[in-house]
Each structure stands twice: as C-alpha cells, then as structure tokens.
Amino acid sequence: MPATLSARAAARLHGGTMIPAHPLVVTADGALDERRQRALTRYYLDAGAGGLAVGVHTTQFGIRKAGLLRPVLELAADTARAHSGEPPLLVAGVAGRTAEAVAEAETAAALGYDLAMVILRGLDDLGDEQLIGHLAAVGEVLPLCGFYLQSAVGGRRLDAAFWRRLAELPALRAVKIAPFDRYRTIDVVRGVCESGRADDIALYTGNDDNILVDLLTEYVVPVGGVPVRKRIVGGLLGQCAVWTRPAVALLHRAHAAVRTGHVDAELLTLAAQLTDANGAVFDVAGGFAGCVPGIHEVLRRQGLLDGIRLLDPNEVLSPGQADELDRVIRAYPHLTDDEFVSAHLDAWLGAGAHVTDPD
C-alpha cells in the first residue's frame, strides 16, 4: 500500500510555503556541528519557513558516505518539534539504488518526516519504467516528492510522459521542479495535469533562476478538451537557505497577487533582482561549481556559520564569486535579512527558545 500524507501536512503542502534546503554544518575535523546546525533550523523556522528539506543537494550528497545522514535528519526533526509554531513539513532527501533509498525513507519515516524527496542522480542506467518502479518502492514507506534536478549537478532529462506516469502513482503528493529550464518545467506541469491527479499533487519551484515568475504563473493545460489549471504554490529551494525572511515575504506577496488577480509590475522587477542575486550565490559564472559554498559564505557573513567547511575539500568559492556576492548584497539590500539575523543570532546559537517573528 502506498504511504499516506497526514491531513495537517497535506493542508500546509497545498497551501504553499517556503521550504529551505537545509545546509550541513561540520566542525574542522568533519564532525557534525550540532550547535550551528540547530541554529540554522531555528533561523529558518523563525524566519517563517513552513518546512525543511534535509539530506538534499544543499545538505551535500556526500553526507551519506560520511555517516551523517541519520544524525542530521534527527537533529532537524528534534529542533522542529521543539519549536512552538505550527509543525513544519519535514522533507527528507533519499538517494541511491532502490534498497538504499527505501532504507533511507524508513529512517526518515521513523524520525517523523512527512515526505521523501527522491534524488535520481546516479541512476542513469535505469530506464523510465525502472525509475517509476524505484519511486513506487520508496512510496510504500513515505509519500513522495518528485524531484527534477538540473543537469549541471547531475540531473537527467525526464519528459512529460515520465511525469504523467509518475503522477499516476497514488504516493506522489508533490514535485520540486528544478531543471532551471522553462521548457522542462512545462513538461512537469503538463504531465501532472494529464495524469488526472492534478488536485492531489502540489507543485513547488526549485528553479532558483525563476522563483517569483514560477509563483505568479497559472498554467492552463487542455486535457481531453477540458482546460486544467495548475499553479506552483511554494518554493523548495537552495536559494531560500539564505535570506529566508525576505523570501517568505515575497511568497506572501505572490500569494496575494494570485488571490487578487493583480500582479504588480514591481514583482517582476524583484523577480529579476532575485535571479541576479541567485547568480552570485549559486555561482552561475562558474557553472554552479560554487553553489553550496556560496550558500555557506552568505551564512558565514551573517554569523550563522563560522567558516566554509564542506565534506568535499575541492568544493570552494569560485574565483570572483565573493566579489559577486559583495555586488548583489550592495545592490539589493531589501533581499537580505542581516538585521533580523543579527537581532536573534545569540538566541539561535544558545540553548534557549525560538523567537517566532515571521511577519
């Protein structure tokens, strides 16, 4: 039997929220830095994020080989449970061959996670039907969040027929769309709409280069001569692992625009600015080589991290990336939340309470 999503989690998922992709914080000797890892979780939740995605690309795929997957999943879940706000959606990245992915999903389920986001990286030898079988096996353990990962970091091409077939699985409840490609984004939306389960599946943008436009767009897909309308309702993003508070505010503005049917032209200007800022954080000039170090550098500058330490010592900022970060931070201070972080940093780093203040 496919796993089912709780009514609480389904309501939050379909209502649309911002879900940061959670970074990993390690000490100089490669051990989990529990204090700063917990501080990041507190920051995201107090900034208004409605969920956490842990064990995903931003958490570093090498977390598994390092033996840190379970400790990091557990720490995030425990910290979230201690937060007095509405319980966040907990999304666990699961990876590897089917037996490994199912085992990771079982670990996440035991820790209270709501969804398994299945990472298809490294499964290029499997055909589409084999991938569907792989996902279905994971979906017996946890409800599924599909994941269209951009090719620059190991994603593969998946056409509309694949997404239609996947959306037919009862366990599929969400898709993170992150090919960084408008044509491929439409493939996902079309496949979901053609599956007959469009109302059961929440779409989330992971297109860090197109966040606000994704959130403002209504797709209309003719299915059997009947128009099916579908929106991307939230973001599951590496970009909102930094400057989370303004990211949440932008989501609220996008939702308000959708409700009223009026898109203020300023939102399109902000969309371009956010894409420019993401270009620096995600190291577009360097072919995304510095995307995770870029996230860490922003958090380091804010004091949430005390350095850039990744599991792979070859993952570092690209030449000129720090200068690009300087540029976008100067150009778009309204996209940053340095004052918010500064005001609450000591509380997050301490053993004390949260500081819920998302509005």
C-alpha atoms as a printed R data frame, in Angstrom:
    type eleno elety resid chain resno       x      y       z
1   ATOM     1    CA   MET     A     1   0.000  0.000   0.000
2   ATOM     2    CA   PRO     A     2   1.310  3.480  -0.804
3   ATOM     3    CA   ALA     A     3   2.124  5.671   2.180
4   ATOM     4    CA   THR     A     4  -0.363  8.414   3.022
5   ATOM     5    CA   LEU     A     5   0.149 12.040   3.964
6   ATOM     6    CA   SER     A     6  -1.422 13.374   7.145
7   ATOM     7    CA   ALA     A     7  -4.216 15.912   6.775
8   ATOM     8    CA   ARG     A     8  -2.081 18.502   8.603
9   ATOM     9    CA   ALA     A     9   0.871 18.049   6.263
10  ATOM    10    CA   ALA     A    10  -1.350 17.980   3.173
11  ATOM    11    CA   ALA     A    11  -3.011 21.268   4.125
12  ATOM    12    CA   ARG     A    12   0.321 23.003   4.586
13  ATOM    13    CA   LEU     A    13   1.788 21.472   1.431
14  ATOM    14    CA   HIS     A    14  -1.114 22.503  -0.792
15  ATOM    15    CA   GLY     A    15  -1.469 25.916   0.844
16  ATOM    16    CA   GLY     A    16   2.042 26.710  -0.343
17  ATOM    17    CA   THR     A    17   5.045 27.607   1.760
18  ATOM    18    CA   MET     A    18   8.779 28.221   1.597
19  ATOM    19    CA   ILE     A    19  10.914 25.186   2.367
20  ATOM    20    CA   PRO     A    20  14.642 25.906   2.659
21  ATOM    21    CA   ALA     A    21  17.053 23.216   1.531
22  ATOM    22    CA   HIS     A    22  18.986 22.756   4.760
23  ATOM    23    CA   PRO     A    23  22.801 23.081   4.658
24  ATOM    24    CA   LEU     A    24  25.151 20.834   6.611
25  ATOM    25    CA   VAL     A    25  27.460 22.384   9.204
26  ATOM    26    CA   VAL     A    26  30.582 20.468  10.207
27  ATOM    27    CA   THR     A    27  33.486 21.212  12.520
28  ATOM    28    CA   ALA     A    28  37.110 21.467  11.400
29  ATOM    29    CA   ASP     A    29  37.542 17.713  11.943
30  ATOM    30    CA   GLY     A    30  34.437 16.821   9.889
31  ATOM    31    CA   ALA     A    31  32.075 16.093  12.786
32  ATOM    32    CA   LEU     A    32  28.534 17.432  12.851
33  ATOM    33    CA   ASP     A    33  28.457 20.895  14.423
34  ATOM    34    CA   GLU     A    34  25.229 20.361  16.349
35  ATOM    35    CA   ARG     A    35  25.105 23.867  17.797
36  ATOM    36    CA   ARG     A    36  25.252 25.659  14.461
37  ATOM    37    CA   GLN     A    37  23.185 23.011  12.682
38  ATOM    38    CA   ARG     A    38  20.427 23.570  15.211
39  ATOM    39    CA   ALA     A    39  20.847 27.351  14.905
40  ATOM    40    CA   LEU     A    40  20.177 27.156  11.163
41  ATOM    41    CA   THR     A    41  16.969 25.201  11.756
42  ATOM    42    CA   ARG     A    42  15.826 27.768  14.318
43  ATOM    43    CA   TYR     A    43  16.634 30.590  11.900
44  ATOM    44    CA   TYR     A    44  14.564 29.067   9.098
45  ATOM    45    CA   LEU     A    45  11.545 28.408  11.272
46  ATOM    46    CA   ASP     A    46  11.652 31.810  12.985
47  ATOM    47    CA   ALA     A    47  12.004 33.481   9.586
48  ATOM    48    CA   GLY     A    48   8.652 31.957   8.614
49  ATOM    49    CA   ALA     A    49   9.646 28.900   6.614
50  ATOM    50    CA   GLY     A    50   6.886 26.309   6.616
51  ATOM    51    CA   GLY     A    51   9.127 23.316   6.136
52  ATOM    52    CA   LEU     A    52  12.651 21.951   5.967
53  ATOM    53    CA   ALA     A    53  14.272 19.805   3.291
54  ATOM    54    CA   VAL     A    54  17.132 17.778   4.759
55  ATOM    55    CA   GLY     A    55  19.509 15.327   3.093
56  ATOM    56    CA   VAL     A    56  19.215 17.068  -0.288
57  ATOM    57    CA   HIS     A    57  21.797 18.649  -2.603
58  ATOM    58    CA   THR     A    58  22.323 21.674  -0.360
59  ATOM    59    CA   THR     A    59  22.912 19.305   2.583
60  ATOM    60    CA   GLN     A    60  25.605 17.712   0.350
61  ATOM    61    CA   PHE     A    61  25.172 14.313  -1.267
62  ATOM    62    CA   GLY     A    62  28.367 13.182   0.496
63  ATOM    63    CA   ILE     A    63  26.502 13.203   3.798
64  ATOM    64    CA   ARG     A    64  25.748  9.514   3.278
65  ATOM    65    CA   LYS     A    65  29.320  8.360   2.859
66  ATOM    66    CA   ALA     A    66  30.257 10.473   5.884
67  ATOM    67    CA   GLY     A    67  27.715  8.622   8.035
68  ATOM    68    CA   LEU     A    68  25.880 11.840   8.893
69  ATOM    69    CA   LEU     A    69  22.510 11.329   7.228
70  ATOM    70    CA   ARG     A    70  20.607  9.986  10.247
71  ATOM    71    CA   PRO     A    71  22.144 12.400  12.795
72  ATOM    72    CA   VAL     A    72  21.315 15.391  10.613
73  ATOM    73    CA   LEU     A    73  17.774 14.201   9.880
74  ATOM    74    CA   GLU     A    74  17.228 13.553  13.580
75  ATOM    75    CA   LEU     A    75  18.622 16.889  14.736
76  ATOM    76    CA   ALA     A    76  16.418 18.841  12.331
77  ATOM    77    CA   ALA     A    77  13.319 16.885  13.366
78  ATOM    78    CA   ASP     A    78  14.041 17.297  17.079
79  ATOM    79    CA   THR     A    79  14.670 21.031  16.698
80  ATOM    80    CA   ALA     A    80  11.473 21.443  14.680
81  ATOM    81    CA   ARG     A    81   9.461 19.626  17.331
82  ATOM    82    CA   ALA     A    82  10.823 21.989  19.989
83  ATOM    83    CA   HIS     A    83   9.577 24.996  18.020
84  ATOM    84    CA   SER     A    84   6.249 26.265  19.303
85  ATOM    85    CA   GLY     A    85   4.857 27.342  15.952
86  ATOM    86    CA   GLU     A    86   2.817 25.224  13.563
87  ATOM    87    CA   PRO     A    87   4.730 21.989  12.877
88  ATOM    88    CA   PRO     A    88   6.742 22.379   9.679
89  ATOM    89    CA   LEU     A    89   6.680 19.995   6.761
90  ATOM    90    CA   LEU     A    90   9.682 17.717   7.013
91  ATOM    91    CA   VAL     A    91  11.061 16.573   3.666
92  ATOM    92    CA   ALA     A    92  13.862 14.002   3.610
93  ATOM    93    CA   GLY     A    93  16.093 13.603   0.595
94  ATOM    94    CA   VAL     A    94  16.600  9.920  -0.192
95  ATOM    95    CA   ALA     A    95  19.138  8.614  -2.673
96  ATOM    96    CA   GLY     A    96  20.895  5.554  -4.039
97  ATOM    97    CA   ARG     A    97  19.677  2.291  -5.538
98  ATOM    98    CA   THR     A    98  16.248  1.073  -4.540
99  ATOM    99    CA   ALA     A    99  17.242 -0.842  -1.406
100 ATOM   100    CA   GLU     A   100  19.315  2.085  -0.158
101 ATOM   101    CA   ALA     A   101  16.638  4.672  -0.970
102 ATOM   102    CA   VAL     A   102  13.961  2.585   0.767
103 ATOM   103    CA   ALA     A   103  16.190  2.206   3.839
104 ATOM   104    CA   GLU     A   104  16.749  5.973   3.952
105 ATOM   105    CA   ALA     A   105  12.998  6.542   3.652
106 ATOM   106    CA   GLU     A   106  12.410  4.108   6.521
107 ATOM   107    CA   THR     A   107  14.869  6.060   8.662
108 ATOM   108    CA   ALA     A   108  13.128  9.332   7.805
109 ATOM   109    CA   ALA     A   109   9.684  7.870   8.481
110 ATOM   110    CA   ALA     A   110  10.811  6.655  11.905
111 ATOM   111    CA   LEU     A   111  12.026 10.179  12.679
112 ATOM   112    CA   GLY     A   112   8.680 11.755  11.760
113 ATOM   113    CA   TYR     A   113   9.349 13.075   8.250
114 ATOM   114    CA   ASP     A   114   6.341 13.762   6.048
115 ATOM   115    CA   LEU     A   115   7.729 13.301   2.535
116 ATOM   116    CA   ALA     A   116  10.597 11.582   0.769
117 ATOM   117    CA   MET     A   117  12.156 13.640  -1.997
118 ATOM   118    CA   VAL     A   118  13.729 11.019  -4.228
119 ATOM   119    CA   ILE     A   119  17.056 12.012  -5.768
120 ATOM   120    CA   LEU     A   120  17.535 10.251  -9.116
121 ATOM   121    CA   ARG     A   121  21.150 11.335  -9.501
122 ATOM   122    CA   GLY     A   122  23.405  8.393 -10.370
123 ATOM   123    CA   LEU     A   123  20.626  6.209 -11.773
124 ATOM   124    CA   ASP     A   124  21.286  6.918 -15.440
125 ATOM   125    CA   ASP     A   125  21.403  3.183 -16.250
126 ATOM   126    CA   LEU     A   126  17.712  2.824 -15.367
127 ATOM   127    CA   GLY     A   127  15.008  3.365 -17.955
128 ATOM   128    CA   ASP     A   128  11.911  5.421 -17.220
129 ATOM   129    CA   GLU     A   129   9.770  2.439 -16.159
130 ATOM   130    CA   GLN     A   130  12.543  1.225 -13.874
131 ATOM   131    CA   LEU     A   131  12.682  4.687 -12.321
132 ATOM   132    CA   ILE     A   132   8.930  4.581 -11.773
133 ATOM   133    CA   GLY     A   133   9.341  1.226 -10.014
134 ATOM   134    CA   HIS     A   134  12.146  2.678  -7.899
135 ATOM   135    CA   LEU     A   135   9.967  5.601  -6.844
136 ATOM   136    CA   ALA     A   136   6.970  3.365  -6.199
137 ATOM   137    CA   ALA     A   137   9.053  1.265  -3.794
138 ATOM   138    CA   VAL     A   138  10.038  4.362  -1.815
139 ATOM   139    CA   GLY     A   139   6.398  5.472  -1.904
140 ATOM   140    CA   GLU     A   140   5.420  2.381   0.081
141 ATOM   141    CA   VAL     A   141   7.340  3.904   3.011
142 ATOM   142    CA   LEU     A   142   6.741  7.675   2.742
143 ATOM   143    CA   PRO     A   143   4.638  9.880   0.476
144 ATOM   144    CA   LEU     A   144   6.702 11.073  -2.450
145 ATOM   145    CA   CYS     A   145   8.008 14.426  -3.562
146 ATOM   146    CA   GLY     A   146   9.301 14.105  -7.104
147 ATOM   147    CA   PHE     A   147  12.476 15.999  -7.939
148 ATOM   148    CA   TYR     A   148  13.513 17.340 -11.342
149 ATOM   149    CA   LEU     A   149  17.175 18.171 -10.707
150 ATOM   150    CA   GLN     A   150  19.070 20.417 -13.077
151 ATOM   151    CA   SER     A   151  21.655 18.717 -15.278
152 ATOM   152    CA   ALA     A   152  24.540 20.903 -14.021
153 ATOM   153    CA   VAL     A   153  24.532 18.999 -10.722
154 ATOM   154    CA   GLY     A   154  23.652 15.533 -12.003
155 ATOM   155    CA   GLY     A   155  20.032 15.648 -13.135
156 ATOM   156    CA   ARG     A   156  18.764 13.800 -16.204
157 ATOM   157    CA   ARG     A   157  16.214 14.668 -18.876
158 ATOM   158    CA   LEU     A   158  12.707 13.490 -17.984
159 ATOM   159    CA   ASP     A   159   9.903 14.146 -20.456
160 ATOM   160    CA   ALA     A   160   6.212 14.879 -19.945
161 ATOM   161    CA   ALA     A   161   5.329 11.200 -20.380
162 ATOM   162    CA   PHE     A   162   7.567 10.307 -17.423
163 ATOM   163    CA   TRP     A   163   5.948 12.920 -15.190
164 ATOM   164    CA   ARG     A   164   2.465 11.808 -16.263
165 ATOM   165    CA   ARG     A   165   3.327  8.208 -15.379
166 ATOM   166    CA   LEU     A   166   4.885  9.229 -12.067
167 ATOM   167    CA   ALA     A   167   1.911 11.442 -11.178
168 ATOM   168    CA   GLU     A   168  -0.355  8.423 -11.593
169 ATOM   169    CA   LEU     A   169   1.289  6.855  -8.519
170 ATOM   170    CA   PRO     A   170  -1.023  7.456  -5.525
171 ATOM   171    CA   ALA     A   171   2.027  8.053  -3.296
172 ATOM   172    CA   LEU     A   172   3.141 11.114  -5.281
173 ATOM   173    CA   ARG     A   173   1.984 14.231  -3.431
174 ATOM   174    CA   ALA     A   174   4.395 16.918  -4.619
175 ATOM   175    CA   VAL     A   175   7.047 17.724  -7.208
176 ATOM   176    CA   LYS     A   176  10.017 20.024  -6.777
177 ATOM   177    CA   ILE     A   177  10.610 21.432 -10.247
178 ATOM   178    CA   ALA     A   178  14.267 22.399 -10.553
179 ATOM   179    CA   PRO     A   179  15.569 21.845 -14.085
180 ATOM   180    CA   PHE     A   180  16.341 25.599 -14.406
181 ATOM   181    CA   ASP     A   181  14.633 25.326 -17.807
182 ATOM   182    CA   ARG     A   182  11.222 26.695 -18.769
183 ATOM   183    CA   TYR     A   183  10.569 24.001 -21.392
184 ATOM   184    CA   ARG     A   184  11.259 21.206 -18.900
185 ATOM   185    CA   THR     A   185   9.215 22.964 -16.253
186 ATOM   186    CA   ILE     A   186   6.237 22.881 -18.590
187 ATOM   187    CA   ASP     A   187   6.855 19.159 -19.163
188 ATOM   188    CA   VAL     A   188   6.309 18.551 -15.431
189 ATOM   189    CA   VAL     A   189   3.168 20.691 -15.238
190 ATOM   190    CA   ARG     A   190   1.751 19.074 -18.353
191 ATOM   191    CA   GLY     A   191   2.460 15.569 -17.122
192 ATOM   192    CA   VAL     A   192   0.824 16.249 -13.757
193 ATOM   193    CA   CYS     A   193  -2.237 17.822 -15.380
194 ATOM   194    CA   GLU     A   194  -2.616 14.934 -17.840
195 ATOM   195    CA   SER     A   195  -2.379 12.338 -15.048
196 ATOM   196    CA   GLY     A   196  -5.857 13.067 -13.701
197 ATOM   197    CA   ARG     A   197  -4.355 13.753 -10.247
198 ATOM   198    CA   ALA     A   198  -3.564 17.454 -10.591
199 ATOM   199    CA   ASP     A   199  -5.562 18.318  -7.469
200 ATOM   200    CA   ASP     A   200  -3.662 15.744  -5.396
201 ATOM   201    CA   ILE     A   201  -0.158 16.956  -6.267
202 ATOM   202    CA   ALA     A   202   1.392 20.220  -5.078
203 ATOM   203    CA   LEU     A   203   3.970 21.830  -7.337
204 ATOM   204    CA   TYR     A   204   6.957 23.627  -5.819
205 ATOM   205    CA   THR     A   205   9.557 25.673  -7.625
206 ATOM   206    CA   GLY     A   206  13.186 24.766  -7.287
207 ATOM   207    CA   ASN     A   207  14.037 26.942 -10.270
208 ATOM   208    CA   ASP     A   208  16.268 29.363  -8.395
209 ATOM   209    CA   ASP     A   209  16.601 31.406 -11.589
210 ATOM   210    CA   ASN     A   210  12.839 31.931 -11.925
211 ATOM   211    CA   ILE     A   211  11.366 31.853  -8.424
212 ATOM   212    CA   LEU     A   212   8.847 34.693  -8.460
213 ATOM   213    CA   VAL     A   213   7.651 34.168 -12.021
214 ATOM   214    CA   ASP     A   214   7.039 30.497 -11.224
215 ATOM   215    CA   LEU     A   215   4.964 31.529  -8.214
216 ATOM   216    CA   LEU     A   216   2.929 34.047 -10.211
217 ATOM   217    CA   THR     A   217   2.128 31.880 -13.234
218 ATOM   218    CA   GLU     A   218  -1.088 29.979 -13.832
219 ATOM   219    CA   TYR     A   219  -0.683 27.119 -16.277
220 ATOM   220    CA   VAL     A   220  -3.686 26.073 -18.345
221 ATOM   221    CA   VAL     A   221  -3.270 22.634 -19.922
222 ATOM   222    CA   PRO     A   222  -6.004 21.236 -22.212
223 ATOM   223    CA   VAL     A   223  -6.744 17.627 -21.222
224 ATOM   224    CA   GLY     A   224  -9.387 15.849 -23.270
225 ATOM   225    CA   GLY     A   225 -10.669 19.210 -24.426
226 ATOM   226    CA   VAL     A   226 -11.052 20.489 -20.859
227 ATOM   227    CA   PRO     A   227  -8.682 23.159 -19.513
228 ATOM   228    CA   VAL     A   228  -6.851 22.038 -16.356
229 ATOM   229    CA   ARG     A   229  -5.474 24.941 -14.314
230 ATOM   230    CA   LYS     A   230  -2.408 24.489 -12.142
231 ATOM   231    CA   ARG     A   231  -0.113 26.735 -10.132
232 ATOM   232    CA   ILE     A   232   3.238 26.343  -8.448
233 ATOM   233    CA   VAL     A   233   2.268 27.120  -4.852
234 ATOM   234    CA   GLY     A   234   5.576 27.353  -2.986
235 ATOM   235    CA   GLY     A   235   9.317 27.012  -3.112
236 ATOM   236    CA   LEU     A   236  11.652 24.215  -2.060
237 ATOM   237    CA   LEU     A   237  14.910 25.965  -2.697
238 ATOM   238    CA   GLY     A   238  18.595 26.261  -2.029
239 ATOM   239    CA   GLN     A   239  18.193 29.997  -2.576
240 ATOM   240    CA   CYS     A   240  15.901 30.360   0.437
241 ATOM   241    CA   ALA     A   241  18.530 28.693   2.619
242 ATOM   242    CA   VAL     A   242  19.855 32.253   2.741
243 ATOM   243    CA   TRP     A   243  17.917 35.491   3.277
244 ATOM   244    CA   THR     A   244  14.936 33.373   4.298
245 ATOM   245    CA   ARG     A   245  12.837 36.095   5.893
246 ATOM   246    CA   PRO     A   246  12.504 38.235   2.734
247 ATOM   247    CA   ALA     A   247  11.980 35.065   0.690
248 ATOM   248    CA   VAL     A   248   8.952 34.260   2.839
249 ATOM   249    CA   ALA     A   249   7.695 37.832   2.440
250 ATOM   250    CA   LEU     A   250   7.993 37.533  -1.353
251 ATOM   251    CA   LEU     A   251   5.986 34.302  -1.277
252 ATOM   252    CA   HIS     A   252   3.255 36.093   0.679
253 ATOM   253    CA   ARG     A   253   3.232 38.882  -1.918
254 ATOM   254    CA   ALA     A   254   2.980 36.343  -4.715
255 ATOM   255    CA   HIS     A   255   0.071 34.591  -2.984
256 ATOM   256    CA   ALA     A   256  -1.677 37.948  -2.506
257 ATOM   257    CA   ALA     A   257  -1.229 38.750  -6.193
258 ATOM   258    CA   VAL     A   258  -2.726 35.396  -7.147
259 ATOM   259    CA   ARG     A   259  -5.730 35.954  -4.842
260 ATOM   260    CA   THR     A   260  -6.463 39.393  -6.243
261 ATOM   261    CA   GLY     A   261  -5.630 38.582  -9.846
262 ATOM   262    CA   HIS     A   262  -3.373 41.637  -9.978
263 ATOM   263    CA   VAL     A   263   0.383 41.255 -10.455
264 ATOM   264    CA   ASP     A   264   2.165 44.464  -9.528
265 ATOM   265    CA   ALA     A   265   4.893 45.262 -12.055
266 ATOM   266    CA   GLU     A   266   7.289 45.712  -9.136
267 ATOM   267    CA   LEU     A   267   7.130 41.952  -8.570
268 ATOM   268    CA   LEU     A   268   8.666 41.389 -11.996
269 ATOM   269    CA   THR     A   269  11.461 43.801 -11.133
270 ATOM   270    CA   LEU     A   270  12.023 41.935  -7.877
271 ATOM   271    CA   ALA     A   271  11.978 38.662  -9.819
272 ATOM   272    CA   ALA     A   272  14.888 39.847 -11.971
273 ATOM   273    CA   GLN     A   273  16.780 41.129  -8.929
274 ATOM   274    CA   LEU     A   274  16.330 37.820  -7.123
275 ATOM   275    CA   THR     A   275  17.603 35.951 -10.170
276 ATOM   276    CA   ASP     A   276  20.648 38.216 -10.284
277 ATOM   277    CA   ALA     A   277  21.312 37.628  -6.587
278 ATOM   278    CA   ASN     A   278  20.951 33.895  -7.111
279 ATOM   279    CA   GLY     A   279  23.514 34.069  -9.904
280 ATOM   280    CA   ALA     A   280  26.089 35.117  -7.326
281 ATOM   281    CA   VAL     A   281  25.020 32.694  -4.605
282 ATOM   282    CA   PHE     A   282  24.750 29.729  -6.967
283 ATOM   283    CA   ASP     A   283  27.850 30.627  -8.984
284 ATOM   284    CA   VAL     A   284  26.298 30.675 -12.424
285 ATOM   285    CA   ALA     A   285  29.506 32.161 -13.872
286 ATOM   286    CA   GLY     A   286  31.416 29.136 -12.569
287 ATOM   287    CA   GLY     A   287  28.936 26.594 -13.900
288 ATOM   288    CA   PHE     A   288  27.354 26.162 -10.426
289 ATOM   289    CA   ALA     A   289  30.587 24.741  -9.018
290 ATOM   290    CA   GLY     A   290  30.373 27.110  -6.043
291 ATOM   291    CA   CYS     A   291  26.631 26.874  -5.371
292 ATOM   292    CA   VAL     A   292  26.853 25.154  -1.959
293 ATOM   293    CA   PRO     A   293  29.947 27.156  -0.893
294 ATOM   294    CA   GLY     A   294  28.051 30.298  -1.934
295 ATOM   295    CA   ILE     A   295  25.224 29.462   0.465
296 ATOM   296    CA   HIS     A   296  27.744 28.810   3.227
297 ATOM   297    CA   GLU     A   297  29.535 32.091   2.553
298 ATOM   298    CA   VAL     A   298  26.357 34.135   2.952
299 ATOM   299    CA   LEU     A   299  25.557 32.331   6.208
300 ATOM   300    CA   ARG     A   300  29.160 32.835   7.366
301 ATOM   301    CA   ARG     A   301  28.959 36.566   6.742
302 ATOM   302    CA   GLN     A   302  25.815 36.681   8.868
303 ATOM   303    CA   GLY     A   303  27.479 34.788  11.717
304 ATOM   304    CA   LEU     A   304  25.319 31.674  11.453
305 ATOM   305    CA   LEU     A   305  28.395 29.733  10.339
306 ATOM   306    CA   ASP     A   306  31.970 30.279  11.464
307 ATOM   307    CA   GLY     A   307  33.567 29.200   8.195
308 ATOM   308    CA   ILE     A   308  33.077 27.405   4.876
309 ATOM   309    CA   ARG     A   309  33.707 23.716   5.513
310 ATOM   310    CA   LEU     A   310  32.280 21.225   3.049
311 ATOM   311    CA   LEU     A   311  32.687 17.471   3.033
312 ATOM   312    CA   ASP     A   312  34.498 17.686  -0.307
313 ATOM   313    CA   PRO     A   313  37.528 19.944   0.218
314 ATOM   314    CA   ASN     A   314  37.514 20.715  -3.503
315 ATOM   315    CA   GLU     A   315  34.162 22.493  -3.196
316 ATOM   316    CA   VAL     A   316  35.126 26.109  -2.652
317 ATOM   317    CA   LEU     A   317  34.032 29.535  -3.823
318 ATOM   318    CA   SER     A   318  34.848 30.089  -7.468
319 ATOM   319    CA   PRO     A   319  37.249 32.863  -8.485
320 ATOM   320    CA   GLY     A   320  35.345 36.139  -8.374
321 ATOM   321    CA   GLN     A   321  32.321 34.679  -6.575
322 ATOM   322    CA   ALA     A   322  32.964 36.592  -3.342
323 ATOM   323    CA   ASP     A   323  33.098 39.828  -5.339
324 ATOM   324    CA   GLU     A   324  29.798 38.947  -6.989
325 ATOM   325    CA   LEU     A   325  28.252 38.379  -3.573
326 ATOM   326    CA   ASP     A   326  29.534 41.796  -2.486
327 ATOM   327    CA   ARG     A   327  27.907 43.324  -5.572
328 ATOM   328    CA   VAL     A   328  24.442 41.803  -5.165
329 ATOM   329    CA   ILE     A   329  24.342 42.465  -1.423
330 ATOM   330    CA   ARG     A   330  25.100 46.150  -2.095
331 ATOM   331    CA   ALA     A   331  22.637 46.296  -4.982
332 ATOM   332    CA   TYR     A   332  19.704 44.553  -3.296
333 ATOM   333    CA   PRO     A   333  19.778 45.059   0.480
334 ATOM   334    CA   HIS     A   334  15.994 44.548   0.536
335 ATOM   335    CA   LEU     A   335  16.558 40.903  -0.437
336 ATOM   336    CA   THR     A   336  18.760 40.276   2.602
337 ATOM   337    CA   ASP     A   337  17.899 39.826   6.282
338 ATOM   338    CA   ASP     A   338  21.139 40.719   8.060
339 ATOM   339    CA   GLU     A   339  19.393 42.831  10.720
340 ATOM   340    CA   PHE     A   340  16.922 40.061  11.540
341 ATOM   341    CA   VAL     A   341  19.728 37.520  11.881
342 ATOM   342    CA   SER     A   342  21.860 39.865  13.964
343 ATOM   343    CA   ALA     A   343  18.990 40.533  16.363
344 ATOM   344    CA   HIS     A   344  18.362 36.839  17.070
345 ATOM   345    CA   LEU     A   345  21.677 35.109  16.428
346 ATOM   346    CA   ASP     A   346  22.611 34.685  20.086
347 ATOM   347    CA   ALA     A   347  19.270 33.036  20.838
348 ATOM   348    CA   TRP     A   348  19.600 30.606  17.940
349 ATOM   349    CA   LEU     A   349  23.155 29.689  18.893
350 ATOM   350    CA   GLY     A   350  22.217 29.254  22.544
351 ATOM   351    CA   ALA     A   351  20.263 26.540  24.255
352 ATOM   352    CA   GLY     A   352  17.200 28.714  24.684
353 ATOM   353    CA   ALA     A   353  13.936 29.375  22.984
354 ATOM   354    CA   HIS     A   354  12.950 30.377  19.487
355 ATOM   355    CA   VAL     A   355  11.976 33.923  18.560
356 ATOM   356    CA   THR     A   356   8.968 33.457  16.329
357 ATOM   357    CA   ASP     A   357   8.550 36.666  14.350
358 ATOM   358    CA   PRO     A   358   7.814 35.779  10.715
359 ATOM   359    CA   ASP     A   359   5.590 38.741   9.947
